[in-house]
Amino acid sequence: MKPRIAVALQAKSISELRKLIKKAEKKADFLELRLDYLSNFNGIKNLLKTIHKPTILTLRPTWEGGKYKGSEAKRINTLKDLIPLTKFLDIELDSKRVAEIKTSCKRAGTKLIISKHFFNSTPTNKILKKILKKQISLGADICKLVTFANKFEDNLTVLDLVRLTSKKTKIVSFCMGELGVASRILSTLEGAYFTFACLEYGKETAKGQVSINDMLKLYDLLV
């Protein structure tokens, strides 16, 4: 199966985001819209109705490395309002309202991504498996586990996790950082449901993201 790529998009305005979406739709399998980068959400519903590729909506709070500084209640209400308009919805494992979001997703037929990020290290495989089990128990349709590579061997830890679990669970897992690029590329070849790329360099939403053009070229060589 051809590796699936989600292009993560960030913009301050709806008009800017619309332009990025038009470019990304030509090459991406999925579009992740990082709503936490927007200055406001005016017009987001109308925009979502015009997108042709499946979208992943993410409103990442500052406590999970995002830009959203508002209250958790307002964040959850915003997400619940948009759930019927997206294919996938990302919610953090550490949010206290995962069950509430899961119910709304199930009602709308939206797939739930439950995510956990480690921004400074890569835990052991044993710890990652424990987290994965918790994500599954909470009703994740897709489990996202992202770590940070401080050494090349950290790539092997997450790739091993994907290899061992992807046949039973839809998983997205790789390492952030310059040393984690290998896992971003190779995770899909080990069975990850998809991986992430940026539209172009300078527009990354996480350290170590490869551009969609470069990732497609690499897959042409590898697959």
PyRosetta script that sets phi, psi and omega in degrees:
from pyrosetta import init, pose_from_sequence

init()
pose = pose_from_sequence("MKPRIAVALQAKSISELRKLIKKAEKKADFLELRLDYLSNFNGIKNLLKTIHKPTILTLRPTWEGGKYKGSEAKRINTLKDLIPLTKFLDIELDSKRVAEIKTSCKRAGTKLIISKHFFNSTPTNKILKKILKKQISLGADICKLVTFANKFEDNLTVLDLVRLTSKKTKIVSFCMGELGVASRILSTLEGAYFTFACLEYGKETAKGQVSINDMLKLYDLLV")
pose.set_psi(1, 136.9)
pose.set_omega(1, 178.6)
pose.set_phi(2, -62.8)
pose.set_psi(2, 131.7)
pose.set_omega(2, 178.5)
pose.set_phi(3, -57.5)
pose.set_psi(3, 137.9)
pose.set_omega(3, 179.2)
pose.set_phi(4, -95.9)
pose.set_psi(4, 138.9)
pose.set_omega(4, -176.9)
pose.set_phi(5, -124.4)
pose.set_psi(5, 128.2)
pose.set_omega(5, 171.9)
pose.set_phi(6, -101.7)
pose.set_psi(6, 126.7)
pose.set_omega(6, 176.7)
pose.set_phi(7, -94.4)
pose.set_psi(7, 122.0)
pose.set_omega(7, -179.9)
pose.set_phi(8, -85.2)
pose.set_psi(8, 124.9)
pose.set_omega(8, -175.7)
pose.set_phi(9, -117.0)
pose.set_psi(9, 133.7)
pose.set_omega(9, 177.3)
pose.set_phi(10, -132.6)
pose.set_psi(10, 134.5)
pose.set_omega(10, 179.6)
pose.set_phi(11, -155.0)
pose.set_psi(11, 155.0)
pose.set_omega(11, 179.6)
pose.set_phi(12, -84.9)
pose.set_psi(12, -24.9)
pose.set_omega(12, -177.2)
pose.set_phi(13, -127.3)
pose.set_psi(13, 157.9)
pose.set_omega(13, 177.8)
pose.set_phi(14, -63.2)
pose.set_psi(14, -40.0)
pose.set_omega(14, -178.7)
pose.set_phi(15, -63.6)
pose.set_psi(15, -40.4)
pose.set_omega(15, 177.8)
pose.set_phi(16, -68.1)
pose.set_psi(16, -41.1)
pose.set_omega(16, 179.3)
pose.set_phi(17, -62.9)
pose.set_psi(17, -38.7)
pose.set_omega(17, 179.1)
pose.set_phi(18, -59.8)
pose.set_psi(18, -41.4)
pose.set_omega(18, 179.0)
pose.set_phi(19, -64.9)
pose.set_psi(19, -40.7)
pose.set_omega(19, 179.6)
pose.set_phi(20, -66.6)
pose.set_psi(20, -38.3)
pose.set_omega(20, 179.8)
pose.set_phi(21, -61.7)
pose.set_psi(21, -43.5)
pose.set_omega(21, 179.9)
pose.set_phi(22, -59.9)
pose.set_psi(22, -38.3)
pose.set_omega(22, 178.2)
pose.set_phi(23, -71.2)
pose.set_psi(23, -44.3)
pose.set_omega(23, -175.0)
pose.set_phi(24, -69.8)
pose.set_psi(24, -33.0)
pose.set_omega(24, -177.4)
pose.set_phi(25, -60.9)
pose.set_psi(25, -23.4)
pose.set_omega(25, -177.9)
pose.set_phi(26, -71.1)
pose.set_psi(26, -21.9)
pose.set_omega(26, -172.7)
pose.set_phi(27, -130.0)
pose.set_psi(27, -24.5)
pose.set_omega(27, -174.1)
pose.set_phi(28, -85.5)
pose.set_psi(28, 154.7)
pose.set_omega(28, 172.2)
pose.set_phi(29, -85.7)
pose.set_psi(29, -39.0)
pose.set_omega(29, 177.7)
pose.set_phi(30, -132.1)
pose.set_psi(30, 155.0)
pose.set_omega(30, 175.9)
pose.set_phi(31, -118.9)
pose.set_psi(31, 119.4)
pose.set_omega(31, 173.7)
pose.set_phi(32, -93.4)
pose.set_psi(32, 119.7)
pose.set_omega(32, 178.1)
pose.set_phi(33, -98.5)
pose.set_psi(33, 111.5)
pose.set_omega(33, 179.4)
pose.set_phi(34, -84.2)
pose.set_psi(34, 86.9)
pose.set_omega(34, -175.0)
pose.set_phi(35, -63.5)
pose.set_psi(35, -22.0)
pose.set_omega(35, -177.6)
pose.set_phi(36, -69.4)
pose.set_psi(36, -12.9)
pose.set_omega(36, 176.3)
pose.set_phi(37, -84.2)
pose.set_psi(37, -17.0)
pose.set_omega(37, -177.8)
pose.set_phi(38, -71.3)
pose.set_psi(38, 144.4)
pose.set_omega(38, 177.0)
pose.set_phi(39, -74.5)
pose.set_psi(39, -28.4)
pose.set_omega(39, 173.4)
pose.set_phi(40, -159.4)
pose.set_psi(40, 168.9)
pose.set_omega(40, -175.3)
pose.set_phi(41, -103.9)
pose.set_psi(41, 12.4)
pose.set_omega(41, 179.9)
pose.set_phi(42, -61.6)
pose.set_psi(42, 121.5)
pose.set_omega(42, 178.1)
pose.set_phi(43, 92.5)
pose.set_psi(43, -1.0)
pose.set_omega(43, -176.6)
pose.set_phi(44, -66.4)
pose.set_psi(44, -36.6)
pose.set_omega(44, 180.0)
pose.set_phi(45, -63.3)
pose.set_psi(45, -45.4)
pose.set_omega(45, 179.1)
pose.set_phi(46, -62.9)
pose.set_psi(46, -38.1)
pose.set_omega(46, 179.0)
pose.set_phi(47, -64.5)
pose.set_psi(47, -44.8)
pose.set_omega(47, -178.8)
pose.set_phi(48, -59.4)
pose.set_psi(48, -32.7)
pose.set_omega(48, -179.1)
pose.set_phi(49, -70.8)
pose.set_psi(49, -14.9)
pose.set_omega(49, -177.2)
pose.set_phi(50, -98.9)
pose.set_psi(50, -6.4)
pose.set_omega(50, -174.5)
pose.set_phi(51, -82.4)
pose.set_psi(51, 135.6)
pose.set_omega(51, -176.1)
pose.set_phi(52, -94.4)
pose.set_psi(52, -25.5)
pose.set_omega(52, 179.6)
pose.set_phi(53, -94.1)
pose.set_psi(53, 153.6)
pose.set_omega(53, 177.7)
pose.set_phi(54, -59.7)
pose.set_psi(54, 137.8)
pose.set_omega(54, -178.1)
pose.set_phi(55, -109.4)
pose.set_psi(55, 150.2)
pose.set_omega(55, 170.9)
pose.set_phi(56, -114.9)
pose.set_psi(56, 118.2)
pose.set_omega(56, 178.2)
pose.set_phi(57, -95.5)
pose.set_psi(57, 128.4)
pose.set_omega(57, -179.6)
pose.set_phi(58, -133.7)
pose.set_psi(58, 124.1)
pose.set_omega(58, 175.7)
pose.set_phi(59, -120.9)
pose.set_psi(59, 79.3)
pose.set_omega(59, -169.1)
pose.set_phi(60, -78.3)
pose.set_psi(60, 123.9)
pose.set_omega(60, 179.5)
pose.set_phi(61, -77.5)
pose.set_psi(61, 162.8)
pose.set_omega(61, -179.2)
pose.set_phi(62, -62.3)
pose.set_psi(62, -31.4)
pose.set_omega(62, -178.7)
pose.set_phi(63, -70.9)
pose.set_psi(63, -7.6)
pose.set_omega(63, 174.7)
pose.set_phi(64, -122.8)
pose.set_psi(64, 27.9)
pose.set_omega(64, 174.7)
pose.set_phi(65, 85.8)
pose.set_psi(65, 7.2)
pose.set_omega(65, -179.1)
pose.set_phi(66, -94.2)
pose.set_psi(66, -165.5)
pose.set_omega(66, -176.1)
pose.set_phi(67, -109.1)
pose.set_psi(67, -11.2)
pose.set_omega(67, -174.6)
pose.set_phi(68, -74.7)
pose.set_psi(68, 124.5)
pose.set_omega(68, -176.6)
pose.set_phi(69, -111.4)
pose.set_psi(69, 1.5)
pose.set_omega(69, -178.2)
pose.set_phi(70, -75.7)
pose.set_psi(70, -177.7)
pose.set_omega(70, -179.1)
pose.set_phi(71, -72.2)
pose.set_psi(71, 155.8)
pose.set_omega(71, 178.9)
pose.set_phi(72, -66.1)
pose.set_psi(72, -36.2)
pose.set_omega(72, 179.2)
pose.set_phi(73, -61.4)
pose.set_psi(73, -45.4)
pose.set_omega(73, 179.9)
pose.set_phi(74, -66.9)
pose.set_psi(74, -38.6)
pose.set_omega(74, 179.4)
pose.set_phi(75, -63.0)
pose.set_psi(75, -46.9)
pose.set_omega(75, -178.9)
pose.set_phi(76, -65.3)
pose.set_psi(76, -40.7)
pose.set_omega(76, 178.3)
pose.set_phi(77, -63.7)
pose.set_psi(77, -38.2)
pose.set_omega(77, 177.3)
pose.set_phi(78, -63.3)
pose.set_psi(78, -45.3)
pose.set_omega(78, 179.6)
pose.set_phi(79, -63.4)
pose.set_psi(79, -44.7)
pose.set_omega(79, -178.7)
pose.set_phi(80, -61.6)
pose.set_psi(80, -34.0)
pose.set_omega(80, 179.4)
pose.set_phi(81, -68.3)
pose.set_psi(81, -27.6)
pose.set_omega(81, -175.3)
pose.set_phi(82, -100.0)
pose.set_psi(82, -12.3)
pose.set_omega(82, -176.3)
pose.set_phi(83, -51.8)
pose.set_psi(83, -42.5)
pose.set_omega(83, -179.4)
pose.set_phi(84, -65.4)
pose.set_psi(84, -12.0)
pose.set_omega(84, -175.0)
pose.set_phi(85, -104.1)
pose.set_psi(85, 9.7)
pose.set_omega(85, -178.0)
pose.set_phi(86, -135.5)
pose.set_psi(86, 154.2)
pose.set_omega(86, 178.0)
pose.set_phi(87, -78.4)
pose.set_psi(87, -37.7)
pose.set_omega(87, -178.3)
pose.set_phi(88, -131.1)
pose.set_psi(88, 148.1)
pose.set_omega(88, 176.2)
pose.set_phi(89, -131.2)
pose.set_psi(89, 128.4)
pose.set_omega(89, 179.7)
pose.set_phi(90, -99.5)
pose.set_psi(90, 126.2)
pose.set_omega(90, 174.4)
pose.set_phi(91, -131.4)
pose.set_psi(91, 143.8)
pose.set_omega(91, -176.3)
pose.set_phi(92, -75.7)
pose.set_psi(92, 141.1)
pose.set_omega(92, 178.0)
pose.set_phi(93, -56.4)
pose.set_psi(93, -35.1)
pose.set_omega(93, -175.8)
pose.set_phi(94, -84.1)
pose.set_psi(94, 0.1)
pose.set_omega(94, 174.3)
pose.set_phi(95, -70.0)
pose.set_psi(95, 140.8)
pose.set_omega(95, -179.5)
pose.set_phi(96, -82.3)
pose.set_psi(96, 0.4)
pose.set_omega(96, -175.7)
pose.set_phi(97, -120.8)
pose.set_psi(97, 29.9)
pose.set_omega(97, 179.0)
pose.set_phi(98, -60.1)
pose.set_psi(98, -44.5)
pose.set_omega(98, -177.3)
pose.set_phi(99, -60.6)
pose.set_psi(99, -40.3)
pose.set_omega(99, 179.3)
pose.set_phi(100, -63.7)
pose.set_psi(100, -42.7)
pose.set_omega(100, 178.5)
pose.set_phi(101, -67.3)
pose.set_psi(101, -39.2)
pose.set_omega(101, 178.8)
pose.set_phi(102, -59.9)
pose.set_psi(102, -43.1)
pose.set_omega(102, 179.4)
pose.set_phi(103, -61.1)
pose.set_psi(103, -44.6)
pose.set_omega(103, 179.9)
pose.set_phi(104, -65.3)
pose.set_psi(104, -39.0)
pose.set_omega(104, 179.0)
pose.set_phi(105, -65.6)
pose.set_psi(105, -44.0)
pose.set_omega(105, -179.5)
pose.set_phi(106, -62.1)
pose.set_psi(106, -40.1)
pose.set_omega(106, -180.0)
pose.set_phi(107, -64.2)
pose.set_psi(107, -35.4)
pose.set_omega(107, -176.1)
pose.set_phi(108, -92.9)
pose.set_psi(108, -8.4)
pose.set_omega(108, -176.7)
pose.set_phi(109, 77.2)
pose.set_psi(109, 23.0)
pose.set_omega(109, 179.5)
pose.set_phi(110, -94.9)
pose.set_psi(110, 137.2)
pose.set_omega(110, -179.7)
pose.set_phi(111, -80.0)
pose.set_psi(111, 134.2)
pose.set_omega(111, -177.1)
pose.set_phi(112, -98.5)
pose.set_psi(112, 125.1)
pose.set_omega(112, 172.4)
pose.set_phi(113, -101.9)
pose.set_psi(113, 120.0)
pose.set_omega(113, 174.6)
pose.set_phi(114, -103.4)
pose.set_psi(114, 122.2)
pose.set_omega(114, -170.4)
pose.set_phi(115, -117.5)
pose.set_psi(115, 150.6)
pose.set_omega(115, 174.8)
pose.set_phi(116, -141.5)
pose.set_psi(116, 130.3)
pose.set_omega(116, -177.8)
pose.set_phi(117, -120.4)
pose.set_psi(117, 139.5)
pose.set_omega(117, 171.0)
pose.set_phi(118, -118.2)
pose.set_psi(118, 110.8)
pose.set_omega(118, -170.2)
pose.set_phi(119, -89.6)
pose.set_psi(119, -4.6)
pose.set_omega(119, -176.8)
pose.set_phi(120, -127.8)
pose.set_psi(120, -9.2)
pose.set_omega(120, -174.4)
pose.set_phi(121, -160.1)
pose.set_psi(121, 174.8)
pose.set_omega(121, 172.9)
pose.set_phi(122, -120.2)
pose.set_psi(122, 111.4)
pose.set_omega(122, 179.3)
pose.set_phi(123, -64.7)
pose.set_psi(123, 170.7)
pose.set_omega(123, 177.7)
pose.set_phi(124, -68.2)
pose.set_psi(124, 161.3)
pose.set_omega(124, 178.3)
pose.set_phi(125, -59.1)
pose.set_psi(125, -35.3)
pose.set_omega(125, 180.0)
pose.set_phi(126, -62.8)
pose.set_psi(126, -43.9)
pose.set_omega(126, 179.1)
pose.set_phi(127, -67.0)
pose.set_psi(127, -42.4)
pose.set_omega(127, -179.8)
pose.set_phi(128, -63.3)
pose.set_psi(128, -39.0)
pose.set_omega(128, 178.0)
pose.set_phi(129, -65.1)
pose.set_psi(129, -36.6)
pose.set_omega(129, 178.4)
pose.set_phi(130, -64.6)
pose.set_psi(130, -42.1)
pose.set_omega(130, 177.9)
pose.set_phi(131, -65.1)
pose.set_psi(131, -41.7)
pose.set_omega(131, 179.0)
pose.set_phi(132, -58.6)
pose.set_psi(132, -42.7)
pose.set_omega(132, 178.5)
pose.set_phi(133, -61.9)
pose.set_psi(133, -37.4)
pose.set_omega(133, 179.0)
pose.set_phi(134, -67.7)
pose.set_psi(134, -41.7)
pose.set_omega(134, 177.6)
pose.set_phi(135, -59.6)
pose.set_psi(135, -43.8)
pose.set_omega(135, 179.5)
pose.set_phi(136, -64.3)
pose.set_psi(136, -42.4)
pose.set_omega(136, -178.5)
pose.set_phi(137, -64.2)
pose.set_psi(137, -26.7)
pose.set_omega(137, 179.5)
pose.set_phi(138, -85.6)
pose.set_psi(138, -1.5)
pose.set_omega(138, 174.3)
pose.set_phi(139, 96.9)
pose.set_psi(139, 23.3)
pose.set_omega(139, 179.6)
pose.set_phi(140, -65.2)
pose.set_psi(140, 133.2)
pose.set_omega(140, 170.0)
pose.set_phi(141, -81.1)
pose.set_psi(141, -32.6)
pose.set_omega(141, 176.2)
pose.set_phi(142, -135.6)
pose.set_psi(142, 130.9)
pose.set_omega(142, 178.6)
pose.set_phi(143, -100.5)
pose.set_psi(143, 123.2)
pose.set_omega(143, 179.2)
pose.set_phi(144, -110.9)
pose.set_psi(144, 120.8)
pose.set_omega(144, -179.6)
pose.set_phi(145, -129.2)
pose.set_psi(145, 109.0)
pose.set_omega(145, -176.3)
pose.set_phi(146, -120.2)
pose.set_psi(146, 130.1)
pose.set_omega(146, -178.9)
pose.set_phi(147, -119.8)
pose.set_psi(147, -174.9)
pose.set_omega(147, 177.1)
pose.set_phi(148, -121.3)
pose.set_psi(148, 132.9)
pose.set_omega(148, -178.9)
pose.set_phi(149, -90.3)
pose.set_psi(149, 116.6)
pose.set_omega(149, 172.7)
pose.set_phi(150, -96.9)
pose.set_psi(150, -15.0)
pose.set_omega(150, 176.1)
pose.set_phi(151, -148.9)
pose.set_psi(151, 159.1)
pose.set_omega(151, -175.4)
pose.set_phi(152, -59.6)
pose.set_psi(152, -34.8)
pose.set_omega(152, -177.9)
pose.set_phi(153, -60.1)
pose.set_psi(153, -21.5)
pose.set_omega(153, 177.4)
pose.set_phi(154, -61.7)
pose.set_psi(154, -31.5)
pose.set_omega(154, 175.5)
pose.set_phi(155, -59.7)
pose.set_psi(155, -40.7)
pose.set_omega(155, -177.7)
pose.set_phi(156, -65.8)
pose.set_psi(156, -32.8)
pose.set_omega(156, 178.8)
pose.set_phi(157, -62.6)
pose.set_psi(157, -49.1)
pose.set_omega(157, -178.0)
pose.set_phi(158, -74.4)
pose.set_psi(158, -33.7)
pose.set_omega(158, 177.7)
pose.set_phi(159, -65.7)
pose.set_psi(159, -36.3)
pose.set_omega(159, 176.4)
pose.set_phi(160, -65.9)
pose.set_psi(160, -40.5)
pose.set_omega(160, 177.1)
pose.set_phi(161, -59.2)
pose.set_psi(161, -47.3)
pose.set_omega(161, 179.7)
pose.set_phi(162, -62.0)
pose.set_psi(162, -45.7)
pose.set_omega(162, -178.3)
pose.set_phi(163, -60.1)
pose.set_psi(163, -39.1)
pose.set_omega(163, -175.6)
pose.set_phi(164, -80.7)
pose.set_psi(164, -21.5)
pose.set_omega(164, -171.4)
pose.set_phi(165, -117.5)
pose.set_psi(165, -17.3)
pose.set_omega(165, -169.7)
pose.set_phi(166, -69.2)
pose.set_psi(166, -18.8)
pose.set_omega(166, 179.8)
pose.set_phi(167, -75.0)
pose.set_psi(167, -22.4)
pose.set_omega(167, -179.6)
pose.set_phi(168, -109.1)
pose.set_psi(168, -20.7)
pose.set_omega(168, -174.0)
pose.set_phi(169, -135.7)
pose.set_psi(169, 137.0)
pose.set_omega(169, 173.1)
pose.set_phi(170, -74.8)
pose.set_psi(170, 114.5)
pose.set_omega(170, -174.8)
pose.set_phi(171, -129.1)
pose.set_psi(171, 143.6)
pose.set_omega(171, 171.8)
pose.set_phi(172, -123.5)
pose.set_psi(172, 116.9)
pose.set_omega(172, -176.8)
pose.set_phi(173, -152.2)
pose.set_psi(173, 133.6)
pose.set_omega(173, 178.8)
pose.set_phi(174, -165.7)
pose.set_psi(174, 176.9)
pose.set_omega(174, 178.7)
pose.set_phi(175, -105.8)
pose.set_psi(175, 139.8)
pose.set_omega(175, 170.1)
pose.set_phi(176, -82.2)
pose.set_psi(176, 171.7)
pose.set_omega(176, 177.7)
pose.set_phi(177, 92.7)
pose.set_psi(177, 162.9)
pose.set_omega(177, -178.8)
pose.set_phi(178, -60.0)
pose.set_psi(178, -35.0)
pose.set_omega(178, -179.4)
pose.set_phi(179, -78.9)
pose.set_psi(179, -5.4)
pose.set_omega(179, -177.8)
pose.set_phi(180, -100.6)
pose.set_psi(180, 3.8)
pose.set_omega(180, -176.3)
pose.set_phi(181, -58.7)
pose.set_psi(181, -38.4)
pose.set_omega(181, -178.4)
pose.set_phi(182, -57.3)
pose.set_psi(182, -42.3)
pose.set_omega(182, -178.7)
pose.set_phi(183, -70.7)
pose.set_psi(183, -31.2)
pose.set_omega(183, 176.2)
pose.set_phi(184, -60.7)
pose.set_psi(184, -41.2)
pose.set_omega(184, -176.8)
pose.set_phi(185, -79.0)
pose.set_psi(185, -44.8)
pose.set_omega(185, -171.1)
pose.set_phi(186, -85.2)
pose.set_psi(186, -15.7)
pose.set_omega(186, -175.8)
pose.set_phi(187, -59.4)
pose.set_psi(187, -39.8)
pose.set_omega(187, 180.0)
pose.set_phi(188, -66.6)
pose.set_psi(188, -30.1)
pose.set_omega(188, 179.2)
pose.set_phi(189, -72.9)
pose.set_psi(189, -19.0)
pose.set_omega(189, 176.2)
pose.set_phi(190, -94.0)
pose.set_psi(190, -3.6)
pose.set_omega(190, 175.5)
pose.set_phi(191, 119.9)
pose.set_psi(191, 2.0)
pose.set_omega(191, 178.3)
pose.set_phi(192, -59.8)
pose.set_psi(192, 144.4)
pose.set_omega(192, -175.9)
pose.set_phi(193, -63.8)
pose.set_psi(193, -39.3)
pose.set_omega(193, 170.8)
pose.set_phi(194, -162.4)
pose.set_psi(194, 173.6)
pose.set_omega(194, 173.6)
pose.set_phi(195, -129.9)
pose.set_psi(195, 174.2)
pose.set_omega(195, -177.1)
pose.set_phi(196, -112.2)
pose.set_psi(196, 146.8)
pose.set_omega(196, 173.3)
pose.set_phi(197, -138.4)
pose.set_psi(197, 164.7)
pose.set_omega(197, 171.9)
pose.set_phi(198, -100.0)
pose.set_psi(198, 160.5)
pose.set_omega(198, 179.5)
pose.set_phi(199, -68.6)
pose.set_psi(199, -42.8)
pose.set_omega(199, 178.5)
pose.set_phi(200, -157.4)
pose.set_psi(200, 157.2)
pose.set_omega(200, -179.0)
pose.set_phi(201, -66.0)
pose.set_psi(201, 139.2)
pose.set_omega(201, -172.8)
pose.set_phi(202, 101.2)
pose.set_psi(202, -11.9)
pose.set_omega(202, 179.4)
pose.set_phi(203, -118.5)
pose.set_psi(203, 22.7)
pose.set_omega(203, -179.8)
pose.set_phi(204, -66.2)
pose.set_psi(204, 147.0)
pose.set_omega(204, 173.4)
pose.set_phi(205, -104.8)
pose.set_psi(205, -3.1)
pose.set_omega(205, 177.0)
pose.set_phi(206, -155.3)
pose.set_psi(206, 153.9)
pose.set_omega(206, -178.4)
pose.set_phi(207, -67.4)
pose.set_psi(207, 132.0)
pose.set_omega(207, 176.9)
pose.set_phi(208, 94.8)
pose.set_psi(208, -0.2)
pose.set_omega(208, 178.7)
pose.set_phi(209, -64.1)
pose.set_psi(209, 136.3)
pose.set_omega(209, 177.3)
pose.set_phi(210, -96.6)
pose.set_psi(210, 147.6)
pose.set_omega(210, 179.5)
pose.set_phi(211, -68.7)
pose.set_psi(211, 152.4)
pose.set_omega(211, 179.1)
pose.set_phi(212, -59.6)
pose.set_psi(212, -37.2)
pose.set_omega(212, 179.5)
pose.set_phi(213, -63.5)
pose.set_psi(213, -46.3)
pose.set_omega(213, -179.9)
pose.set_phi(214, -67.0)
pose.set_psi(214, -37.5)
pose.set_omega(214, -179.2)
pose.set_phi(215, -67.0)
pose.set_psi(215, -39.7)
pose.set_omega(215, 177.5)
pose.set_phi(216, -64.5)
pose.set_psi(216, -38.6)
pose.set_omega(216, 177.3)
pose.set_phi(217, -64.4)
pose.set_psi(217, -41.0)
pose.set_omega(217, 179.0)
pose.set_phi(218, -65.2)
pose.set_psi(218, -41.1)
pose.set_omega(218, 179.3)
pose.set_phi(219, -67.7)
pose.set_psi(219, -32.7)
pose.set_omega(219, 176.5)
pose.set_phi(220, -61.2)
pose.set_psi(220, -32.7)
pose.set_omega(220, 179.3)
pose.set_phi(221, -80.6)
pose.set_psi(221, -33.7)
pose.set_omega(221, -172.2)
pose.set_phi(222, -91.5)
pose.set_psi(222, -29.0)
pose.set_omega(222, -172.7)
pose.set_phi(223, -104.5)
pose.dump_pdb("model.pdb")
